């Protein structure tokens, strides 16, 4: 990428798991240490990149999955303002339901339990003394990294058999994040929103990001009597996947579960239902957050009466690699799974790319690095013009062996997640006389997830 695109690529380390995101939701351990680590790296880049031939006025944040979540949160933090000029988020953004956790103190308490902080004590669960933040921190600081990691693994499996919430993760600490991502996007005069509209934004997803369900579908095969090699049956989607997802993200509301089930129901075949199940998961967690973020970016620039100064771009990666990236890819899958696009940004010498894939790689990298250098992926002439995303057309680039332009990605499905379902939630809240509740969901930052800075010469 560096040689082909003429950019400096910097990858960083930051604290992960409980070391980076332990939060007791108070002043004892407010959390978000991994995000602060990333910010310190950004500050270092701004101060020192000139010594390496870089330009501190042309810094692009670039990340995939958890790296995309990080970028989405930096886009909404007042503290990150001015330290980068562009952002490229792939399969992950700040408004993804997983990007911010909830129940952080409970997770910390469970880790303390599994780390044997309360060994020899009785009635721990009912004792305010032992759930005291100071006690939790004091004990965990006496444990080894291996003990904390082992306790964290036990904590993650202590909630539900099929738990879709990842913990620990970033929190609303009223400092790095002054509110939920949704709140910041809704408050266009906030300091976080000022950061959001101060940069050019590119976001994209893969057409089979939903295959991240694989591990949970594997476990459901025996319960629902199916073979994942053939697809996913209706009962596994509606009674299995959806039941658990709605429990974690919609307070087990049966009306919402039924609405989603009917929207993604396919009676034609188990294979068709498998595709629709992956669409459900990918749409909910990746495609719709990307579309919403890009819409908010455009509308925010209009709010500032400056709709053309900063650019917005959208893409979908849909090429199925010809080489075996993963051994468990089912035959009925015919698109790009979560992470497949990264093999066409950072080429792997162990894979045999076809001539068409080498060309795809070259063009994709040039689009990305053109954007990093100027905010315009078309700065260097390529085989197809990539139009910017706007509210009227919502143009996007479909990245495959042959590139193509589309408008309004998955239009009906995005309307469902961004308009119909929120409308149902509002009506349900109104009928019960309660205010809408925004569930804050979590993220575990993994060592294998990419986050990097692209610095231009």
Phi, psi and omega per residue, in radians:
X1 nan -0.746 -3.120
X2 -1.124 -0.811 -3.105
X3 -1.225 -0.752 -3.081
X4 -1.258 -0.672 -3.038
X5 -1.697 -0.153 -3.136
X6 1.194 0.749 3.125
X7 -2.288 2.847 3.008
X8 -1.712 2.205 -3.137
X9 -1.866 2.188 -3.139
X10 -2.095 2.189 3.003
X11 -1.879 2.623 -3.034
X12 -2.222 2.814 2.956
X13 -1.868 2.569 3.033
X14 -2.653 2.769 -3.055
X15 -1.162 2.460 -3.046
X16 -2.101 2.951 3.059
X17 0.972 -2.496 -3.137
X18 -1.168 -0.403 3.117
X19 -1.229 -0.526 -3.121
X20 -1.820 -0.294 -2.997
X21 -2.453 0.333 3.005
X22 -1.098 2.218 3.101
X23 -2.440 2.305 2.996
X24 -1.767 0.167 3.069
X25 1.054 0.550 3.059
X26 -2.678 -2.972 -3.041
X27 -1.231 -0.298 3.132
X28 -1.133 -0.748 3.112
X29 -2.663 1.453 -3.066
X30 -1.176 -0.375 3.073
X31 1.648 -2.962 3.102
X32 1.149 0.423 -3.089
X33 -1.125 -0.602 3.090
X34 -1.108 -0.649 3.094
X35 -1.210 -0.662 3.085
X36 -1.151 -0.631 3.062
X37 -1.025 -0.800 3.137
X38 -1.066 -0.706 3.127
X39 -1.115 -0.703 3.097
X40 -1.093 -0.650 3.076
X41 -1.120 -0.700 3.094
X42 -1.081 -0.736 3.130
X43 -1.118 -0.694 3.113
X44 -1.084 -0.758 3.128
X45 -1.048 -0.813 -3.132
X46 -1.072 -0.595 -3.095
X47 -1.416 -0.574 -2.920
X48 -2.066 -0.185 -2.998
X49 -1.125 -0.425 3.092
X50 -1.035 -0.547 3.130
X51 -1.211 -0.273 -3.137
X52 -1.866 0.216 3.124
X53 1.516 0.181 -3.123
X54 -1.634 3.011 -3.106
X55 -2.083 1.922 -3.089
X56 -1.163 -0.224 3.108
X57 -1.590 0.048 3.104
X58 -2.375 1.246 -3.138
X59 -1.887 2.281 3.125
X60 -2.088 2.176 2.985
X61 -1.390 2.377 -3.013
X62 -2.526 2.099 -3.116
X63 -2.771 2.812 -3.114
X64 -2.151 2.471 3.063
X65 1.025 -1.987 3.098
X66 -1.075 -0.550 3.019
X67 -1.106 -0.633 3.061
X68 -1.161 -0.685 3.055
X69 -1.032 -0.797 -3.141
X70 -1.016 -0.823 -3.132
X71 -1.066 -0.751 3.122
X72 -1.041 -0.550 3.125
X73 -1.425 -0.616 3.028
X74 -1.107 -0.598 3.097
X75 -1.079 -0.373 -3.056
X76 -1.961 0.166 -3.120
X77 -1.847 2.302 3.098
X78 -1.111 -0.467 -3.086
X79 -1.251 -0.408 -3.105
X80 -1.548 -0.077 -3.077
X81 -1.028 2.272 3.050
X82 1.526 -0.165 -3.094
X83 -1.604 -0.137 3.050
X84 -2.631 2.737 -3.044
X85 -1.978 -0.297 -3.130
X86 -2.556 2.789 3.126
X87 -2.481 2.385 3.033
X88 -2.163 1.951 -3.109
X89 -1.984 2.191 -3.108
X90 -2.037 2.125 3.082
X91 0.889 0.892 3.092
X92 2.896 2.305 3.099
X93 -2.593 2.939 -3.041
X94 -1.107 -0.495 -3.128
X95 -1.562 0.055 2.974
X96 -1.009 2.411 -3.085
X97 -1.038 -0.287 -3.137
X98 -1.634 -0.193 -2.953
X99 -1.212 -0.430 3.114
X100 -2.229 2.310 -3.050
X101 -1.480 2.939 2.934
X102 -2.373 2.797 -3.084
X103 1.148 0.598 -3.059
X104 -1.122 -0.674 -3.119
X105 -1.192 -0.645 3.096
X106 -1.093 -0.713 3.100
X107 -1.102 -0.720 3.116
X108 -1.108 -0.715 3.123
X109 -1.095 -0.727 3.139
X110 -1.167 -0.678 3.081
X111 -1.068 -0.730 3.110
X112 -1.087 -0.692 3.086
X113 -1.057 -0.874 -3.087
X114 -1.240 -0.324 3.046
X115 -1.510 0.122 3.070
X116 1.139 0.605 3.057
X117 -1.204 -0.391 -3.053
X118 -1.959 0.340 -3.127
X119 -1.043 2.203 3.134
X120 1.645 -0.121 3.122
X121 -1.772 2.668 3.117
X122 -1.908 2.724 3.045
X123 0.962 0.752 -3.106
X124 -1.069 -0.763 -3.056
X125 -1.045 -0.511 -3.072
X126 -1.745 0.177 -3.078
X127 -1.884 2.051 3.105
X128 -1.170 -0.421 -3.139
X129 -1.091 -0.790 -3.039
X130 -1.446 -0.277 3.021
X131 -1.606 0.103 3.090
X132 -1.117 2.293 -3.068
X133 -1.032 -0.698 -3.122
X134 -1.085 -0.709 3.127
X135 -1.132 -0.769 -3.135
X136 -1.036 -0.829 -3.103
X137 -1.143 -0.753 -3.115
X138 -1.062 -0.739 -3.124
X139 -1.213 -0.847 -3.075
X140 -1.102 -0.546 3.104
X141 -1.196 -0.287 3.111
X142 -1.581 -0.087 -3.092
X143 -1.637 2.718 3.104
X144 -1.372 2.796 3.072
X145 -0.983 -0.693 -3.139
X146 -1.121 -0.673 3.120
X147 -1.145 -0.728 3.136
X148 -1.181 -0.697 3.123
X149 -1.148 -0.713 3.105
X150 -1.136 -0.721 3.118
X151 -1.157 -0.610 3.110
X152 -1.135 -0.736 3.101
X153 -1.059 -0.727 3.117
X154 -1.163 -0.681 3.110
X155 -1.031 -0.761 -3.073
X156 -1.126 -0.515 -3.132
X157 -1.645 0.080 -3.051
X158 -1.583 -0.091 -3.058
X159 -1.587 -1.126 -3.111
X160 -2.523 2.792 3.110
X161 -1.079 -0.807 3.078
X162 -1.996 1.518 -3.060
X163 -1.734 2.094 -3.112
X164 -1.636 -0.078 3.101
X165 -1.556 2.263 3.085
X166 -1.757 2.306 -3.109
X167 -2.490 2.591 0.017
X168 -1.391 3.107 3.124
X169 -2.938 -3.109 3.100
X170 -1.010 2.677 -3.136
X171 -2.295 2.823 2.966
X172 -1.395 1.761 -3.045
X173 -1.773 0.056 -3.096
X174 1.058 0.427 3.095
X175 -2.392 -1.405 3.040
X176 -1.055 -0.780 3.032
X177 -2.033 2.049 -3.095
X178 -1.493 -0.042 3.095
X179 -3.036 -3.139 3.062
X180 -1.124 2.734 3.076
X181 -0.950 -0.688 3.118
X182 -1.109 -0.727 3.136
X183 -1.085 -0.756 -3.124
X184 -1.137 -0.742 3.121
X185 -1.136 -0.536 3.127
X186 -1.358 -0.338 -3.086
X187 -1.896 1.534 -2.980
X188 -1.292 -0.074 3.044
X189 -1.774 0.096 -3.112
X190 -1.356 2.778 3.111
X191 -1.132 -0.617 3.115
X192 -1.139 -0.683 3.134
X193 -1.197 -0.524 3.077
X194 -1.060 -0.693 3.062
X195 -1.101 -0.766 -3.067
X196 -0.993 -0.753 -3.077
X197 -1.637 0.130 3.141
X198 -1.590 -0.075 -3.048
X199 -2.275 2.809 2.959
X200 -1.376 2.489 -3.066
X201 -2.244 2.285 2.983
X202 -2.158 2.353 3.117
X203 -2.462 2.563 3.133
X204 -2.719 2.922 -3.138
X205 -2.426 3.020 3.025
X206 -1.850 2.619 -3.029
X207 -1.282 -0.242 3.049
X208 -2.193 0.708 3.024
X209 -0.993 -0.468 -3.095
X210 -1.132 -0.172 3.109
X211 -1.180 -0.113 2.988
X212 -1.044 -0.278 3.062
X213 -1.194 -0.195 -2.947
X214 -0.858 -0.845 -3.060
X215 -1.099 -0.656 3.132
X216 -1.317 -0.645 3.079
X217 -1.127 -0.637 3.068
X218 -0.973 -0.799 -3.100
X219 -1.229 -0.464 -3.097
X220 -1.431 -0.193 -3.055
X221 -1.003 -0.791 -3.115
X222 -1.208 -0.721 -3.118
X223 -1.083 -0.756 -3.047
X224 -1.850 0.188 2.987
X225 0.931 1.099 3.061
X226 -2.548 2.895 3.105
X227 -1.985 2.087 -3.076
X228 -1.110 -0.315 3.066
X229 -1.110 -0.426 -3.101
X230 -1.658 -0.395 -3.076
X231 2.419 -2.709 -3.121
X232 -2.308 2.167 3.123
X233 -1.320 2.868 -3.100
X234 -1.029 -0.765 -3.075
X235 -1.155 -0.559 3.090
X236 -1.177 -0.612 3.111
X237 -1.285 -0.914 -3.010
X238 -1.387 -0.742 -3.114
X239 -1.549 -0.369 -3.140
X240 -1.742 -1.361 -3.074
X241 -1.016 -0.934 -3.027
X242 -1.141 -0.696 3.132
X243 -0.991 -0.757 -3.116
X244 -1.281 -0.719 3.131
X245 -1.098 -0.783 -3.122
X246 -1.193 -0.582 3.040
X247 -1.052 -0.782 -3.029
X248 -1.377 -0.512 -2.993
X249 -2.072 -0.250 -3.103
X250 -2.357 0.507 3.053
X251 0.927 0.630 3.087
X252 1.012 0.548 -3.121
X253 -1.265 2.067 -3.052
X254 -1.201 -0.570 3.133
X255 -1.136 -0.698 3.107
X256 -1.199 -0.733 3.120
X257 -1.039 -0.785 -3.141
X258 -1.124 -0.692 -3.138
X259 -1.086 -0.808 -3.124
X260 -1.190 -0.727 -3.139
X261 -1.022 -0.820 -3.130
X262 -1.138 -0.611 -3.110
X263 -1.175 -0.594 -3.060
X264 -1.883 0.229 3.134
X265 -1.266 2.294 3.068
X266 -2.319 2.098 -3.088
X267 -1.704 -0.019 -3.017
X268 -1.274 -0.771 -3.109
X269 -2.875 2.833 3.100
X270 -1.163 -0.522 3.091
X271 -1.202 -0.777 3.100
X272 -1.082 -0.681 3.097
X273 -1.165 -0.572 3.070
X274 -1.095 -0.814 3.104
X275 -1.043 -0.740 -3.101
X276 -1.195 -0.582 3.087
X277 -1.118 -0.746 3.092
X278 -1.180 -0.632 3.070
X279 -1.058 -0.765 3.129
X280 -0.957 -0.913 -3.074
X281 -1.156 -0.774 3.137
X282 -1.158 -0.688 3.132
X283 -1.141 -0.771 -3.074
X284 -1.147 -0.778 -2.978
X285 -1.728 -0.301 -3.034
X286 -2.257 -1.000 -3.033
X287 -1.159 -0.854 -3.090
X288 -1.195 -0.664 3.031
X289 -1.072 -0.616 3.120
X290 -1.153 -0.829 -3.137
X291 -1.089 -0.770 -3.137
X292 -1.092 -0.751 3.132
X293 -1.058 -0.789 -3.123
X294 -1.173 -0.668 3.064
X295 -1.070 -0.779 -3.133
X296 -1.127 -0.604 3.108
X297 -1.110 -0.820 3.132
X298 -1.138 -0.788 -3.121
X299 -1.163 -0.592 3.098
X300 -1.146 -0.679 3.102
X301 -1.178 -0.620 3.060
X302 -1.155 -0.660 3.105
X303 -1.029 -0.603 3.109
X304 -1.477 0.015 -3.103
X305 1.027 0.669 -3.130
X306 -2.499 1.036 -2.972
X307 -1.276 -0.236 -3.053
X308 -1.924 -0.216 -3.051
X309 -1.162 -0.771 3.109
X310 -1.863 2.546 -3.016
X311 -1.831 2.717 -3.134
X312 -2.364 2.275 -3.111
X313 -2.377 2.599 -3.073
X314 -2.297 2.480 3.051
X315 -2.529 2.801 2.932
X316 -2.286 2.347 3.111
X317 -1.751 2.149 -3.016
X318 -2.248 0.148 -3.106
X319 -1.446 2.227 3.035
X320 -1.501 2.054 -3.095
X321 -1.006 2.503 3.108
X322 -1.355 -0.299 -3.106
X323 -1.772 2.705 -3.058
X324 -1.373 1.534 3.096
X325 -1.155 -0.759 -3.139
X326 -2.298 2.615 -3.046
X327 -1.478 -0.276 -3.041
X328 -1.830 0.410 3.082
X329 -1.276 2.115 -3.113
X330 -1.335 2.661 -3.063
X331 -1.115 -0.492 -3.107
X332 -1.383 -0.080 3.072
X333 -1.528 2.257 -3.048
X334 -2.298 0.338 -3.124
X335 -2.228 -2.749 -3.127
X336 -1.702 2.136 3.134
X337 -1.552 2.991 -3.088
X338 -0.951 2.055 3.112
X339 1.687 -0.186 -3.097
X340 -1.057 -0.557 -3.088
X341 -1.156 -0.442 -3.085
X342 -1.154 -0.460 3.112
X343 -1.239 -0.233 3.122
X344 -1.894 0.236 2.971
X345 -1.974 -0.865 3.067
X346 -1.951 1.671 -3.033
X347 -1.141 2.376 -3.123
X348 -1.740 2.128 -3.073
X349 -1.201 -0.244 -3.138
X350 -1.448 -0.164 -3.136
X351 -1.814 2.546 3.103
X352 -1.656 1.701 3.131
X353 -1.371 2.448 2.997
X354 -1.296 2.915 3.097
X355 -1.039 -0.692 3.117
X356 -1.120 -0.669 3.142
X357 -1.242 -0.603 3.056
X358 -1.102 -0.702 3.096
X359 -1.167 -0.706 3.078
X360 -1.016 -0.835 3.124
X361 -0.978 -0.858 -3.106
X362 -1.069 -0.816 -3.098
X363 -1.182 -0.716 -3.139
X364 -1.073 -0.825 3.134
X365 -1.078 -0.701 -3.130
X366 -1.156 -0.698 3.066
X367 -1.033 -0.819 -3.090
X368 -1.144 -0.788 -3.091
X369 -1.302 -0.541 2.997
X370 -1.030 -0.790 3.120
X371 -1.087 -0.748 -3.137
X372 -1.070 -0.632 -3.076
X373 -1.415 -0.576 -2.999
X374 -2.327 -0.185 -3.023
X375 1.497 0.017 -3.121
X376 -2.267 1.977 -3.132
X377 -1.167 -0.225 -3.119
X378 -1.683 0.196 -3.071
X379 -1.014 -0.591 3.035
X380 -1.890 2.219 -3.044
X381 -1.007 2.203 3.069
X382 -2.171 -3.078 -2.981
X383 -1.229 -0.350 -3.133
X384 -2.506 2.469 3.123
X385 -1.406 2.260 3.136
X386 -1.725 1.813 -3.112
X387 -1.281 2.578 3.101
X388 -1.181 2.763 3.078
X389 -1.353 2.260 2.996
X390 -2.387 2.925 -3.027
X391 -1.127 -0.593 -3.041
X392 -1.297 -0.777 -3.037
X393 -1.876 -0.442 -3.078
X394 0.814 0.944 -3.110
X395 -1.183 2.581 3.083
X396 -2.543 2.767 3.078
X397 -1.750 2.174 3.049
X398 -1.621 2.015 -3.043
X399 -1.711 1.940 3.132
X400 -2.577 -2.922 3.115
X401 -0.989 -0.665 2.975
X402 -2.016 2.175 -3.110
X403 -1.333 2.561 3.106
X404 -2.576 2.822 -3.140
X405 -1.883 2.379 3.059
X406 -2.280 3.049 3.103
X407 -2.332 2.536 3.078
X408 0.926 1.242 -3.118
X409 -0.941 2.229 3.098
X410 0.783 0.923 -2.913
X411 -0.921 -0.872 -3.098
X412 -1.138 -0.698 -3.129
X413 -1.220 -0.644 3.081
X414 -1.190 -0.639 3.069
X415 -1.076 -0.674 3.124
X416 -1.069 -0.868 -3.044
X417 -1.340 -0.563 -3.015
X418 -1.746 -0.210 -3.139
X419 -2.269 -0.980 -3.035
X420 -1.170 -0.851 -3.108
X421 -1.172 -0.769 3.044
X422 -1.029 -0.629 3.101
X423 -1.110 -0.732 3.093
X424 -1.110 -0.733 3.120
X425 -1.057 -0.738 3.124
X426 -1.123 -0.718 -3.138
X427 -1.177 -0.667 3.101
X428 -1.161 -0.717 3.106
X429 -1.125 -0.702 -3.141
X430 -1.134 -0.689 -3.096
X431 -1.223 -0.437 3.119
X432 -1.674 -0.084 3.122
X433 1.307 0.311 -3.132
X434 -1.918 2.766 3.095
X435 -1.378 2.613 3.070
X436 -1.060 2.363 3.123
X437 -1.874 2.291 3.117
X438 -1.739 1.881 3.093
X439 -1.248 2.333 3.135
X440 -1.807 2.091 -2.997
X441 -1.959 2.897 -2.810
X442 -1.968 3.078 -3.020
X443 -2.620 2.321 2.964
X444 -1.845 2.138 -3.136
X445 -1.427 2.172 -3.069
X446 -1.816 2.590 3.136
X447 -1.092 -0.468 -3.075
X448 -1.443 -0.103 -3.101
X449 -1.510 2.450 -3.049
X450 -1.571 2.297 2.830
X451 -2.445 2.260 -3.106
X452 -2.578 2.877 3.088
X453 -1.924 2.370 3.050
X454 -1.889 2.072 -3.064
X455 -1.969 2.266 -3.066
X456 -1.575 2.605 3.055
X457 -1.217 nan nan
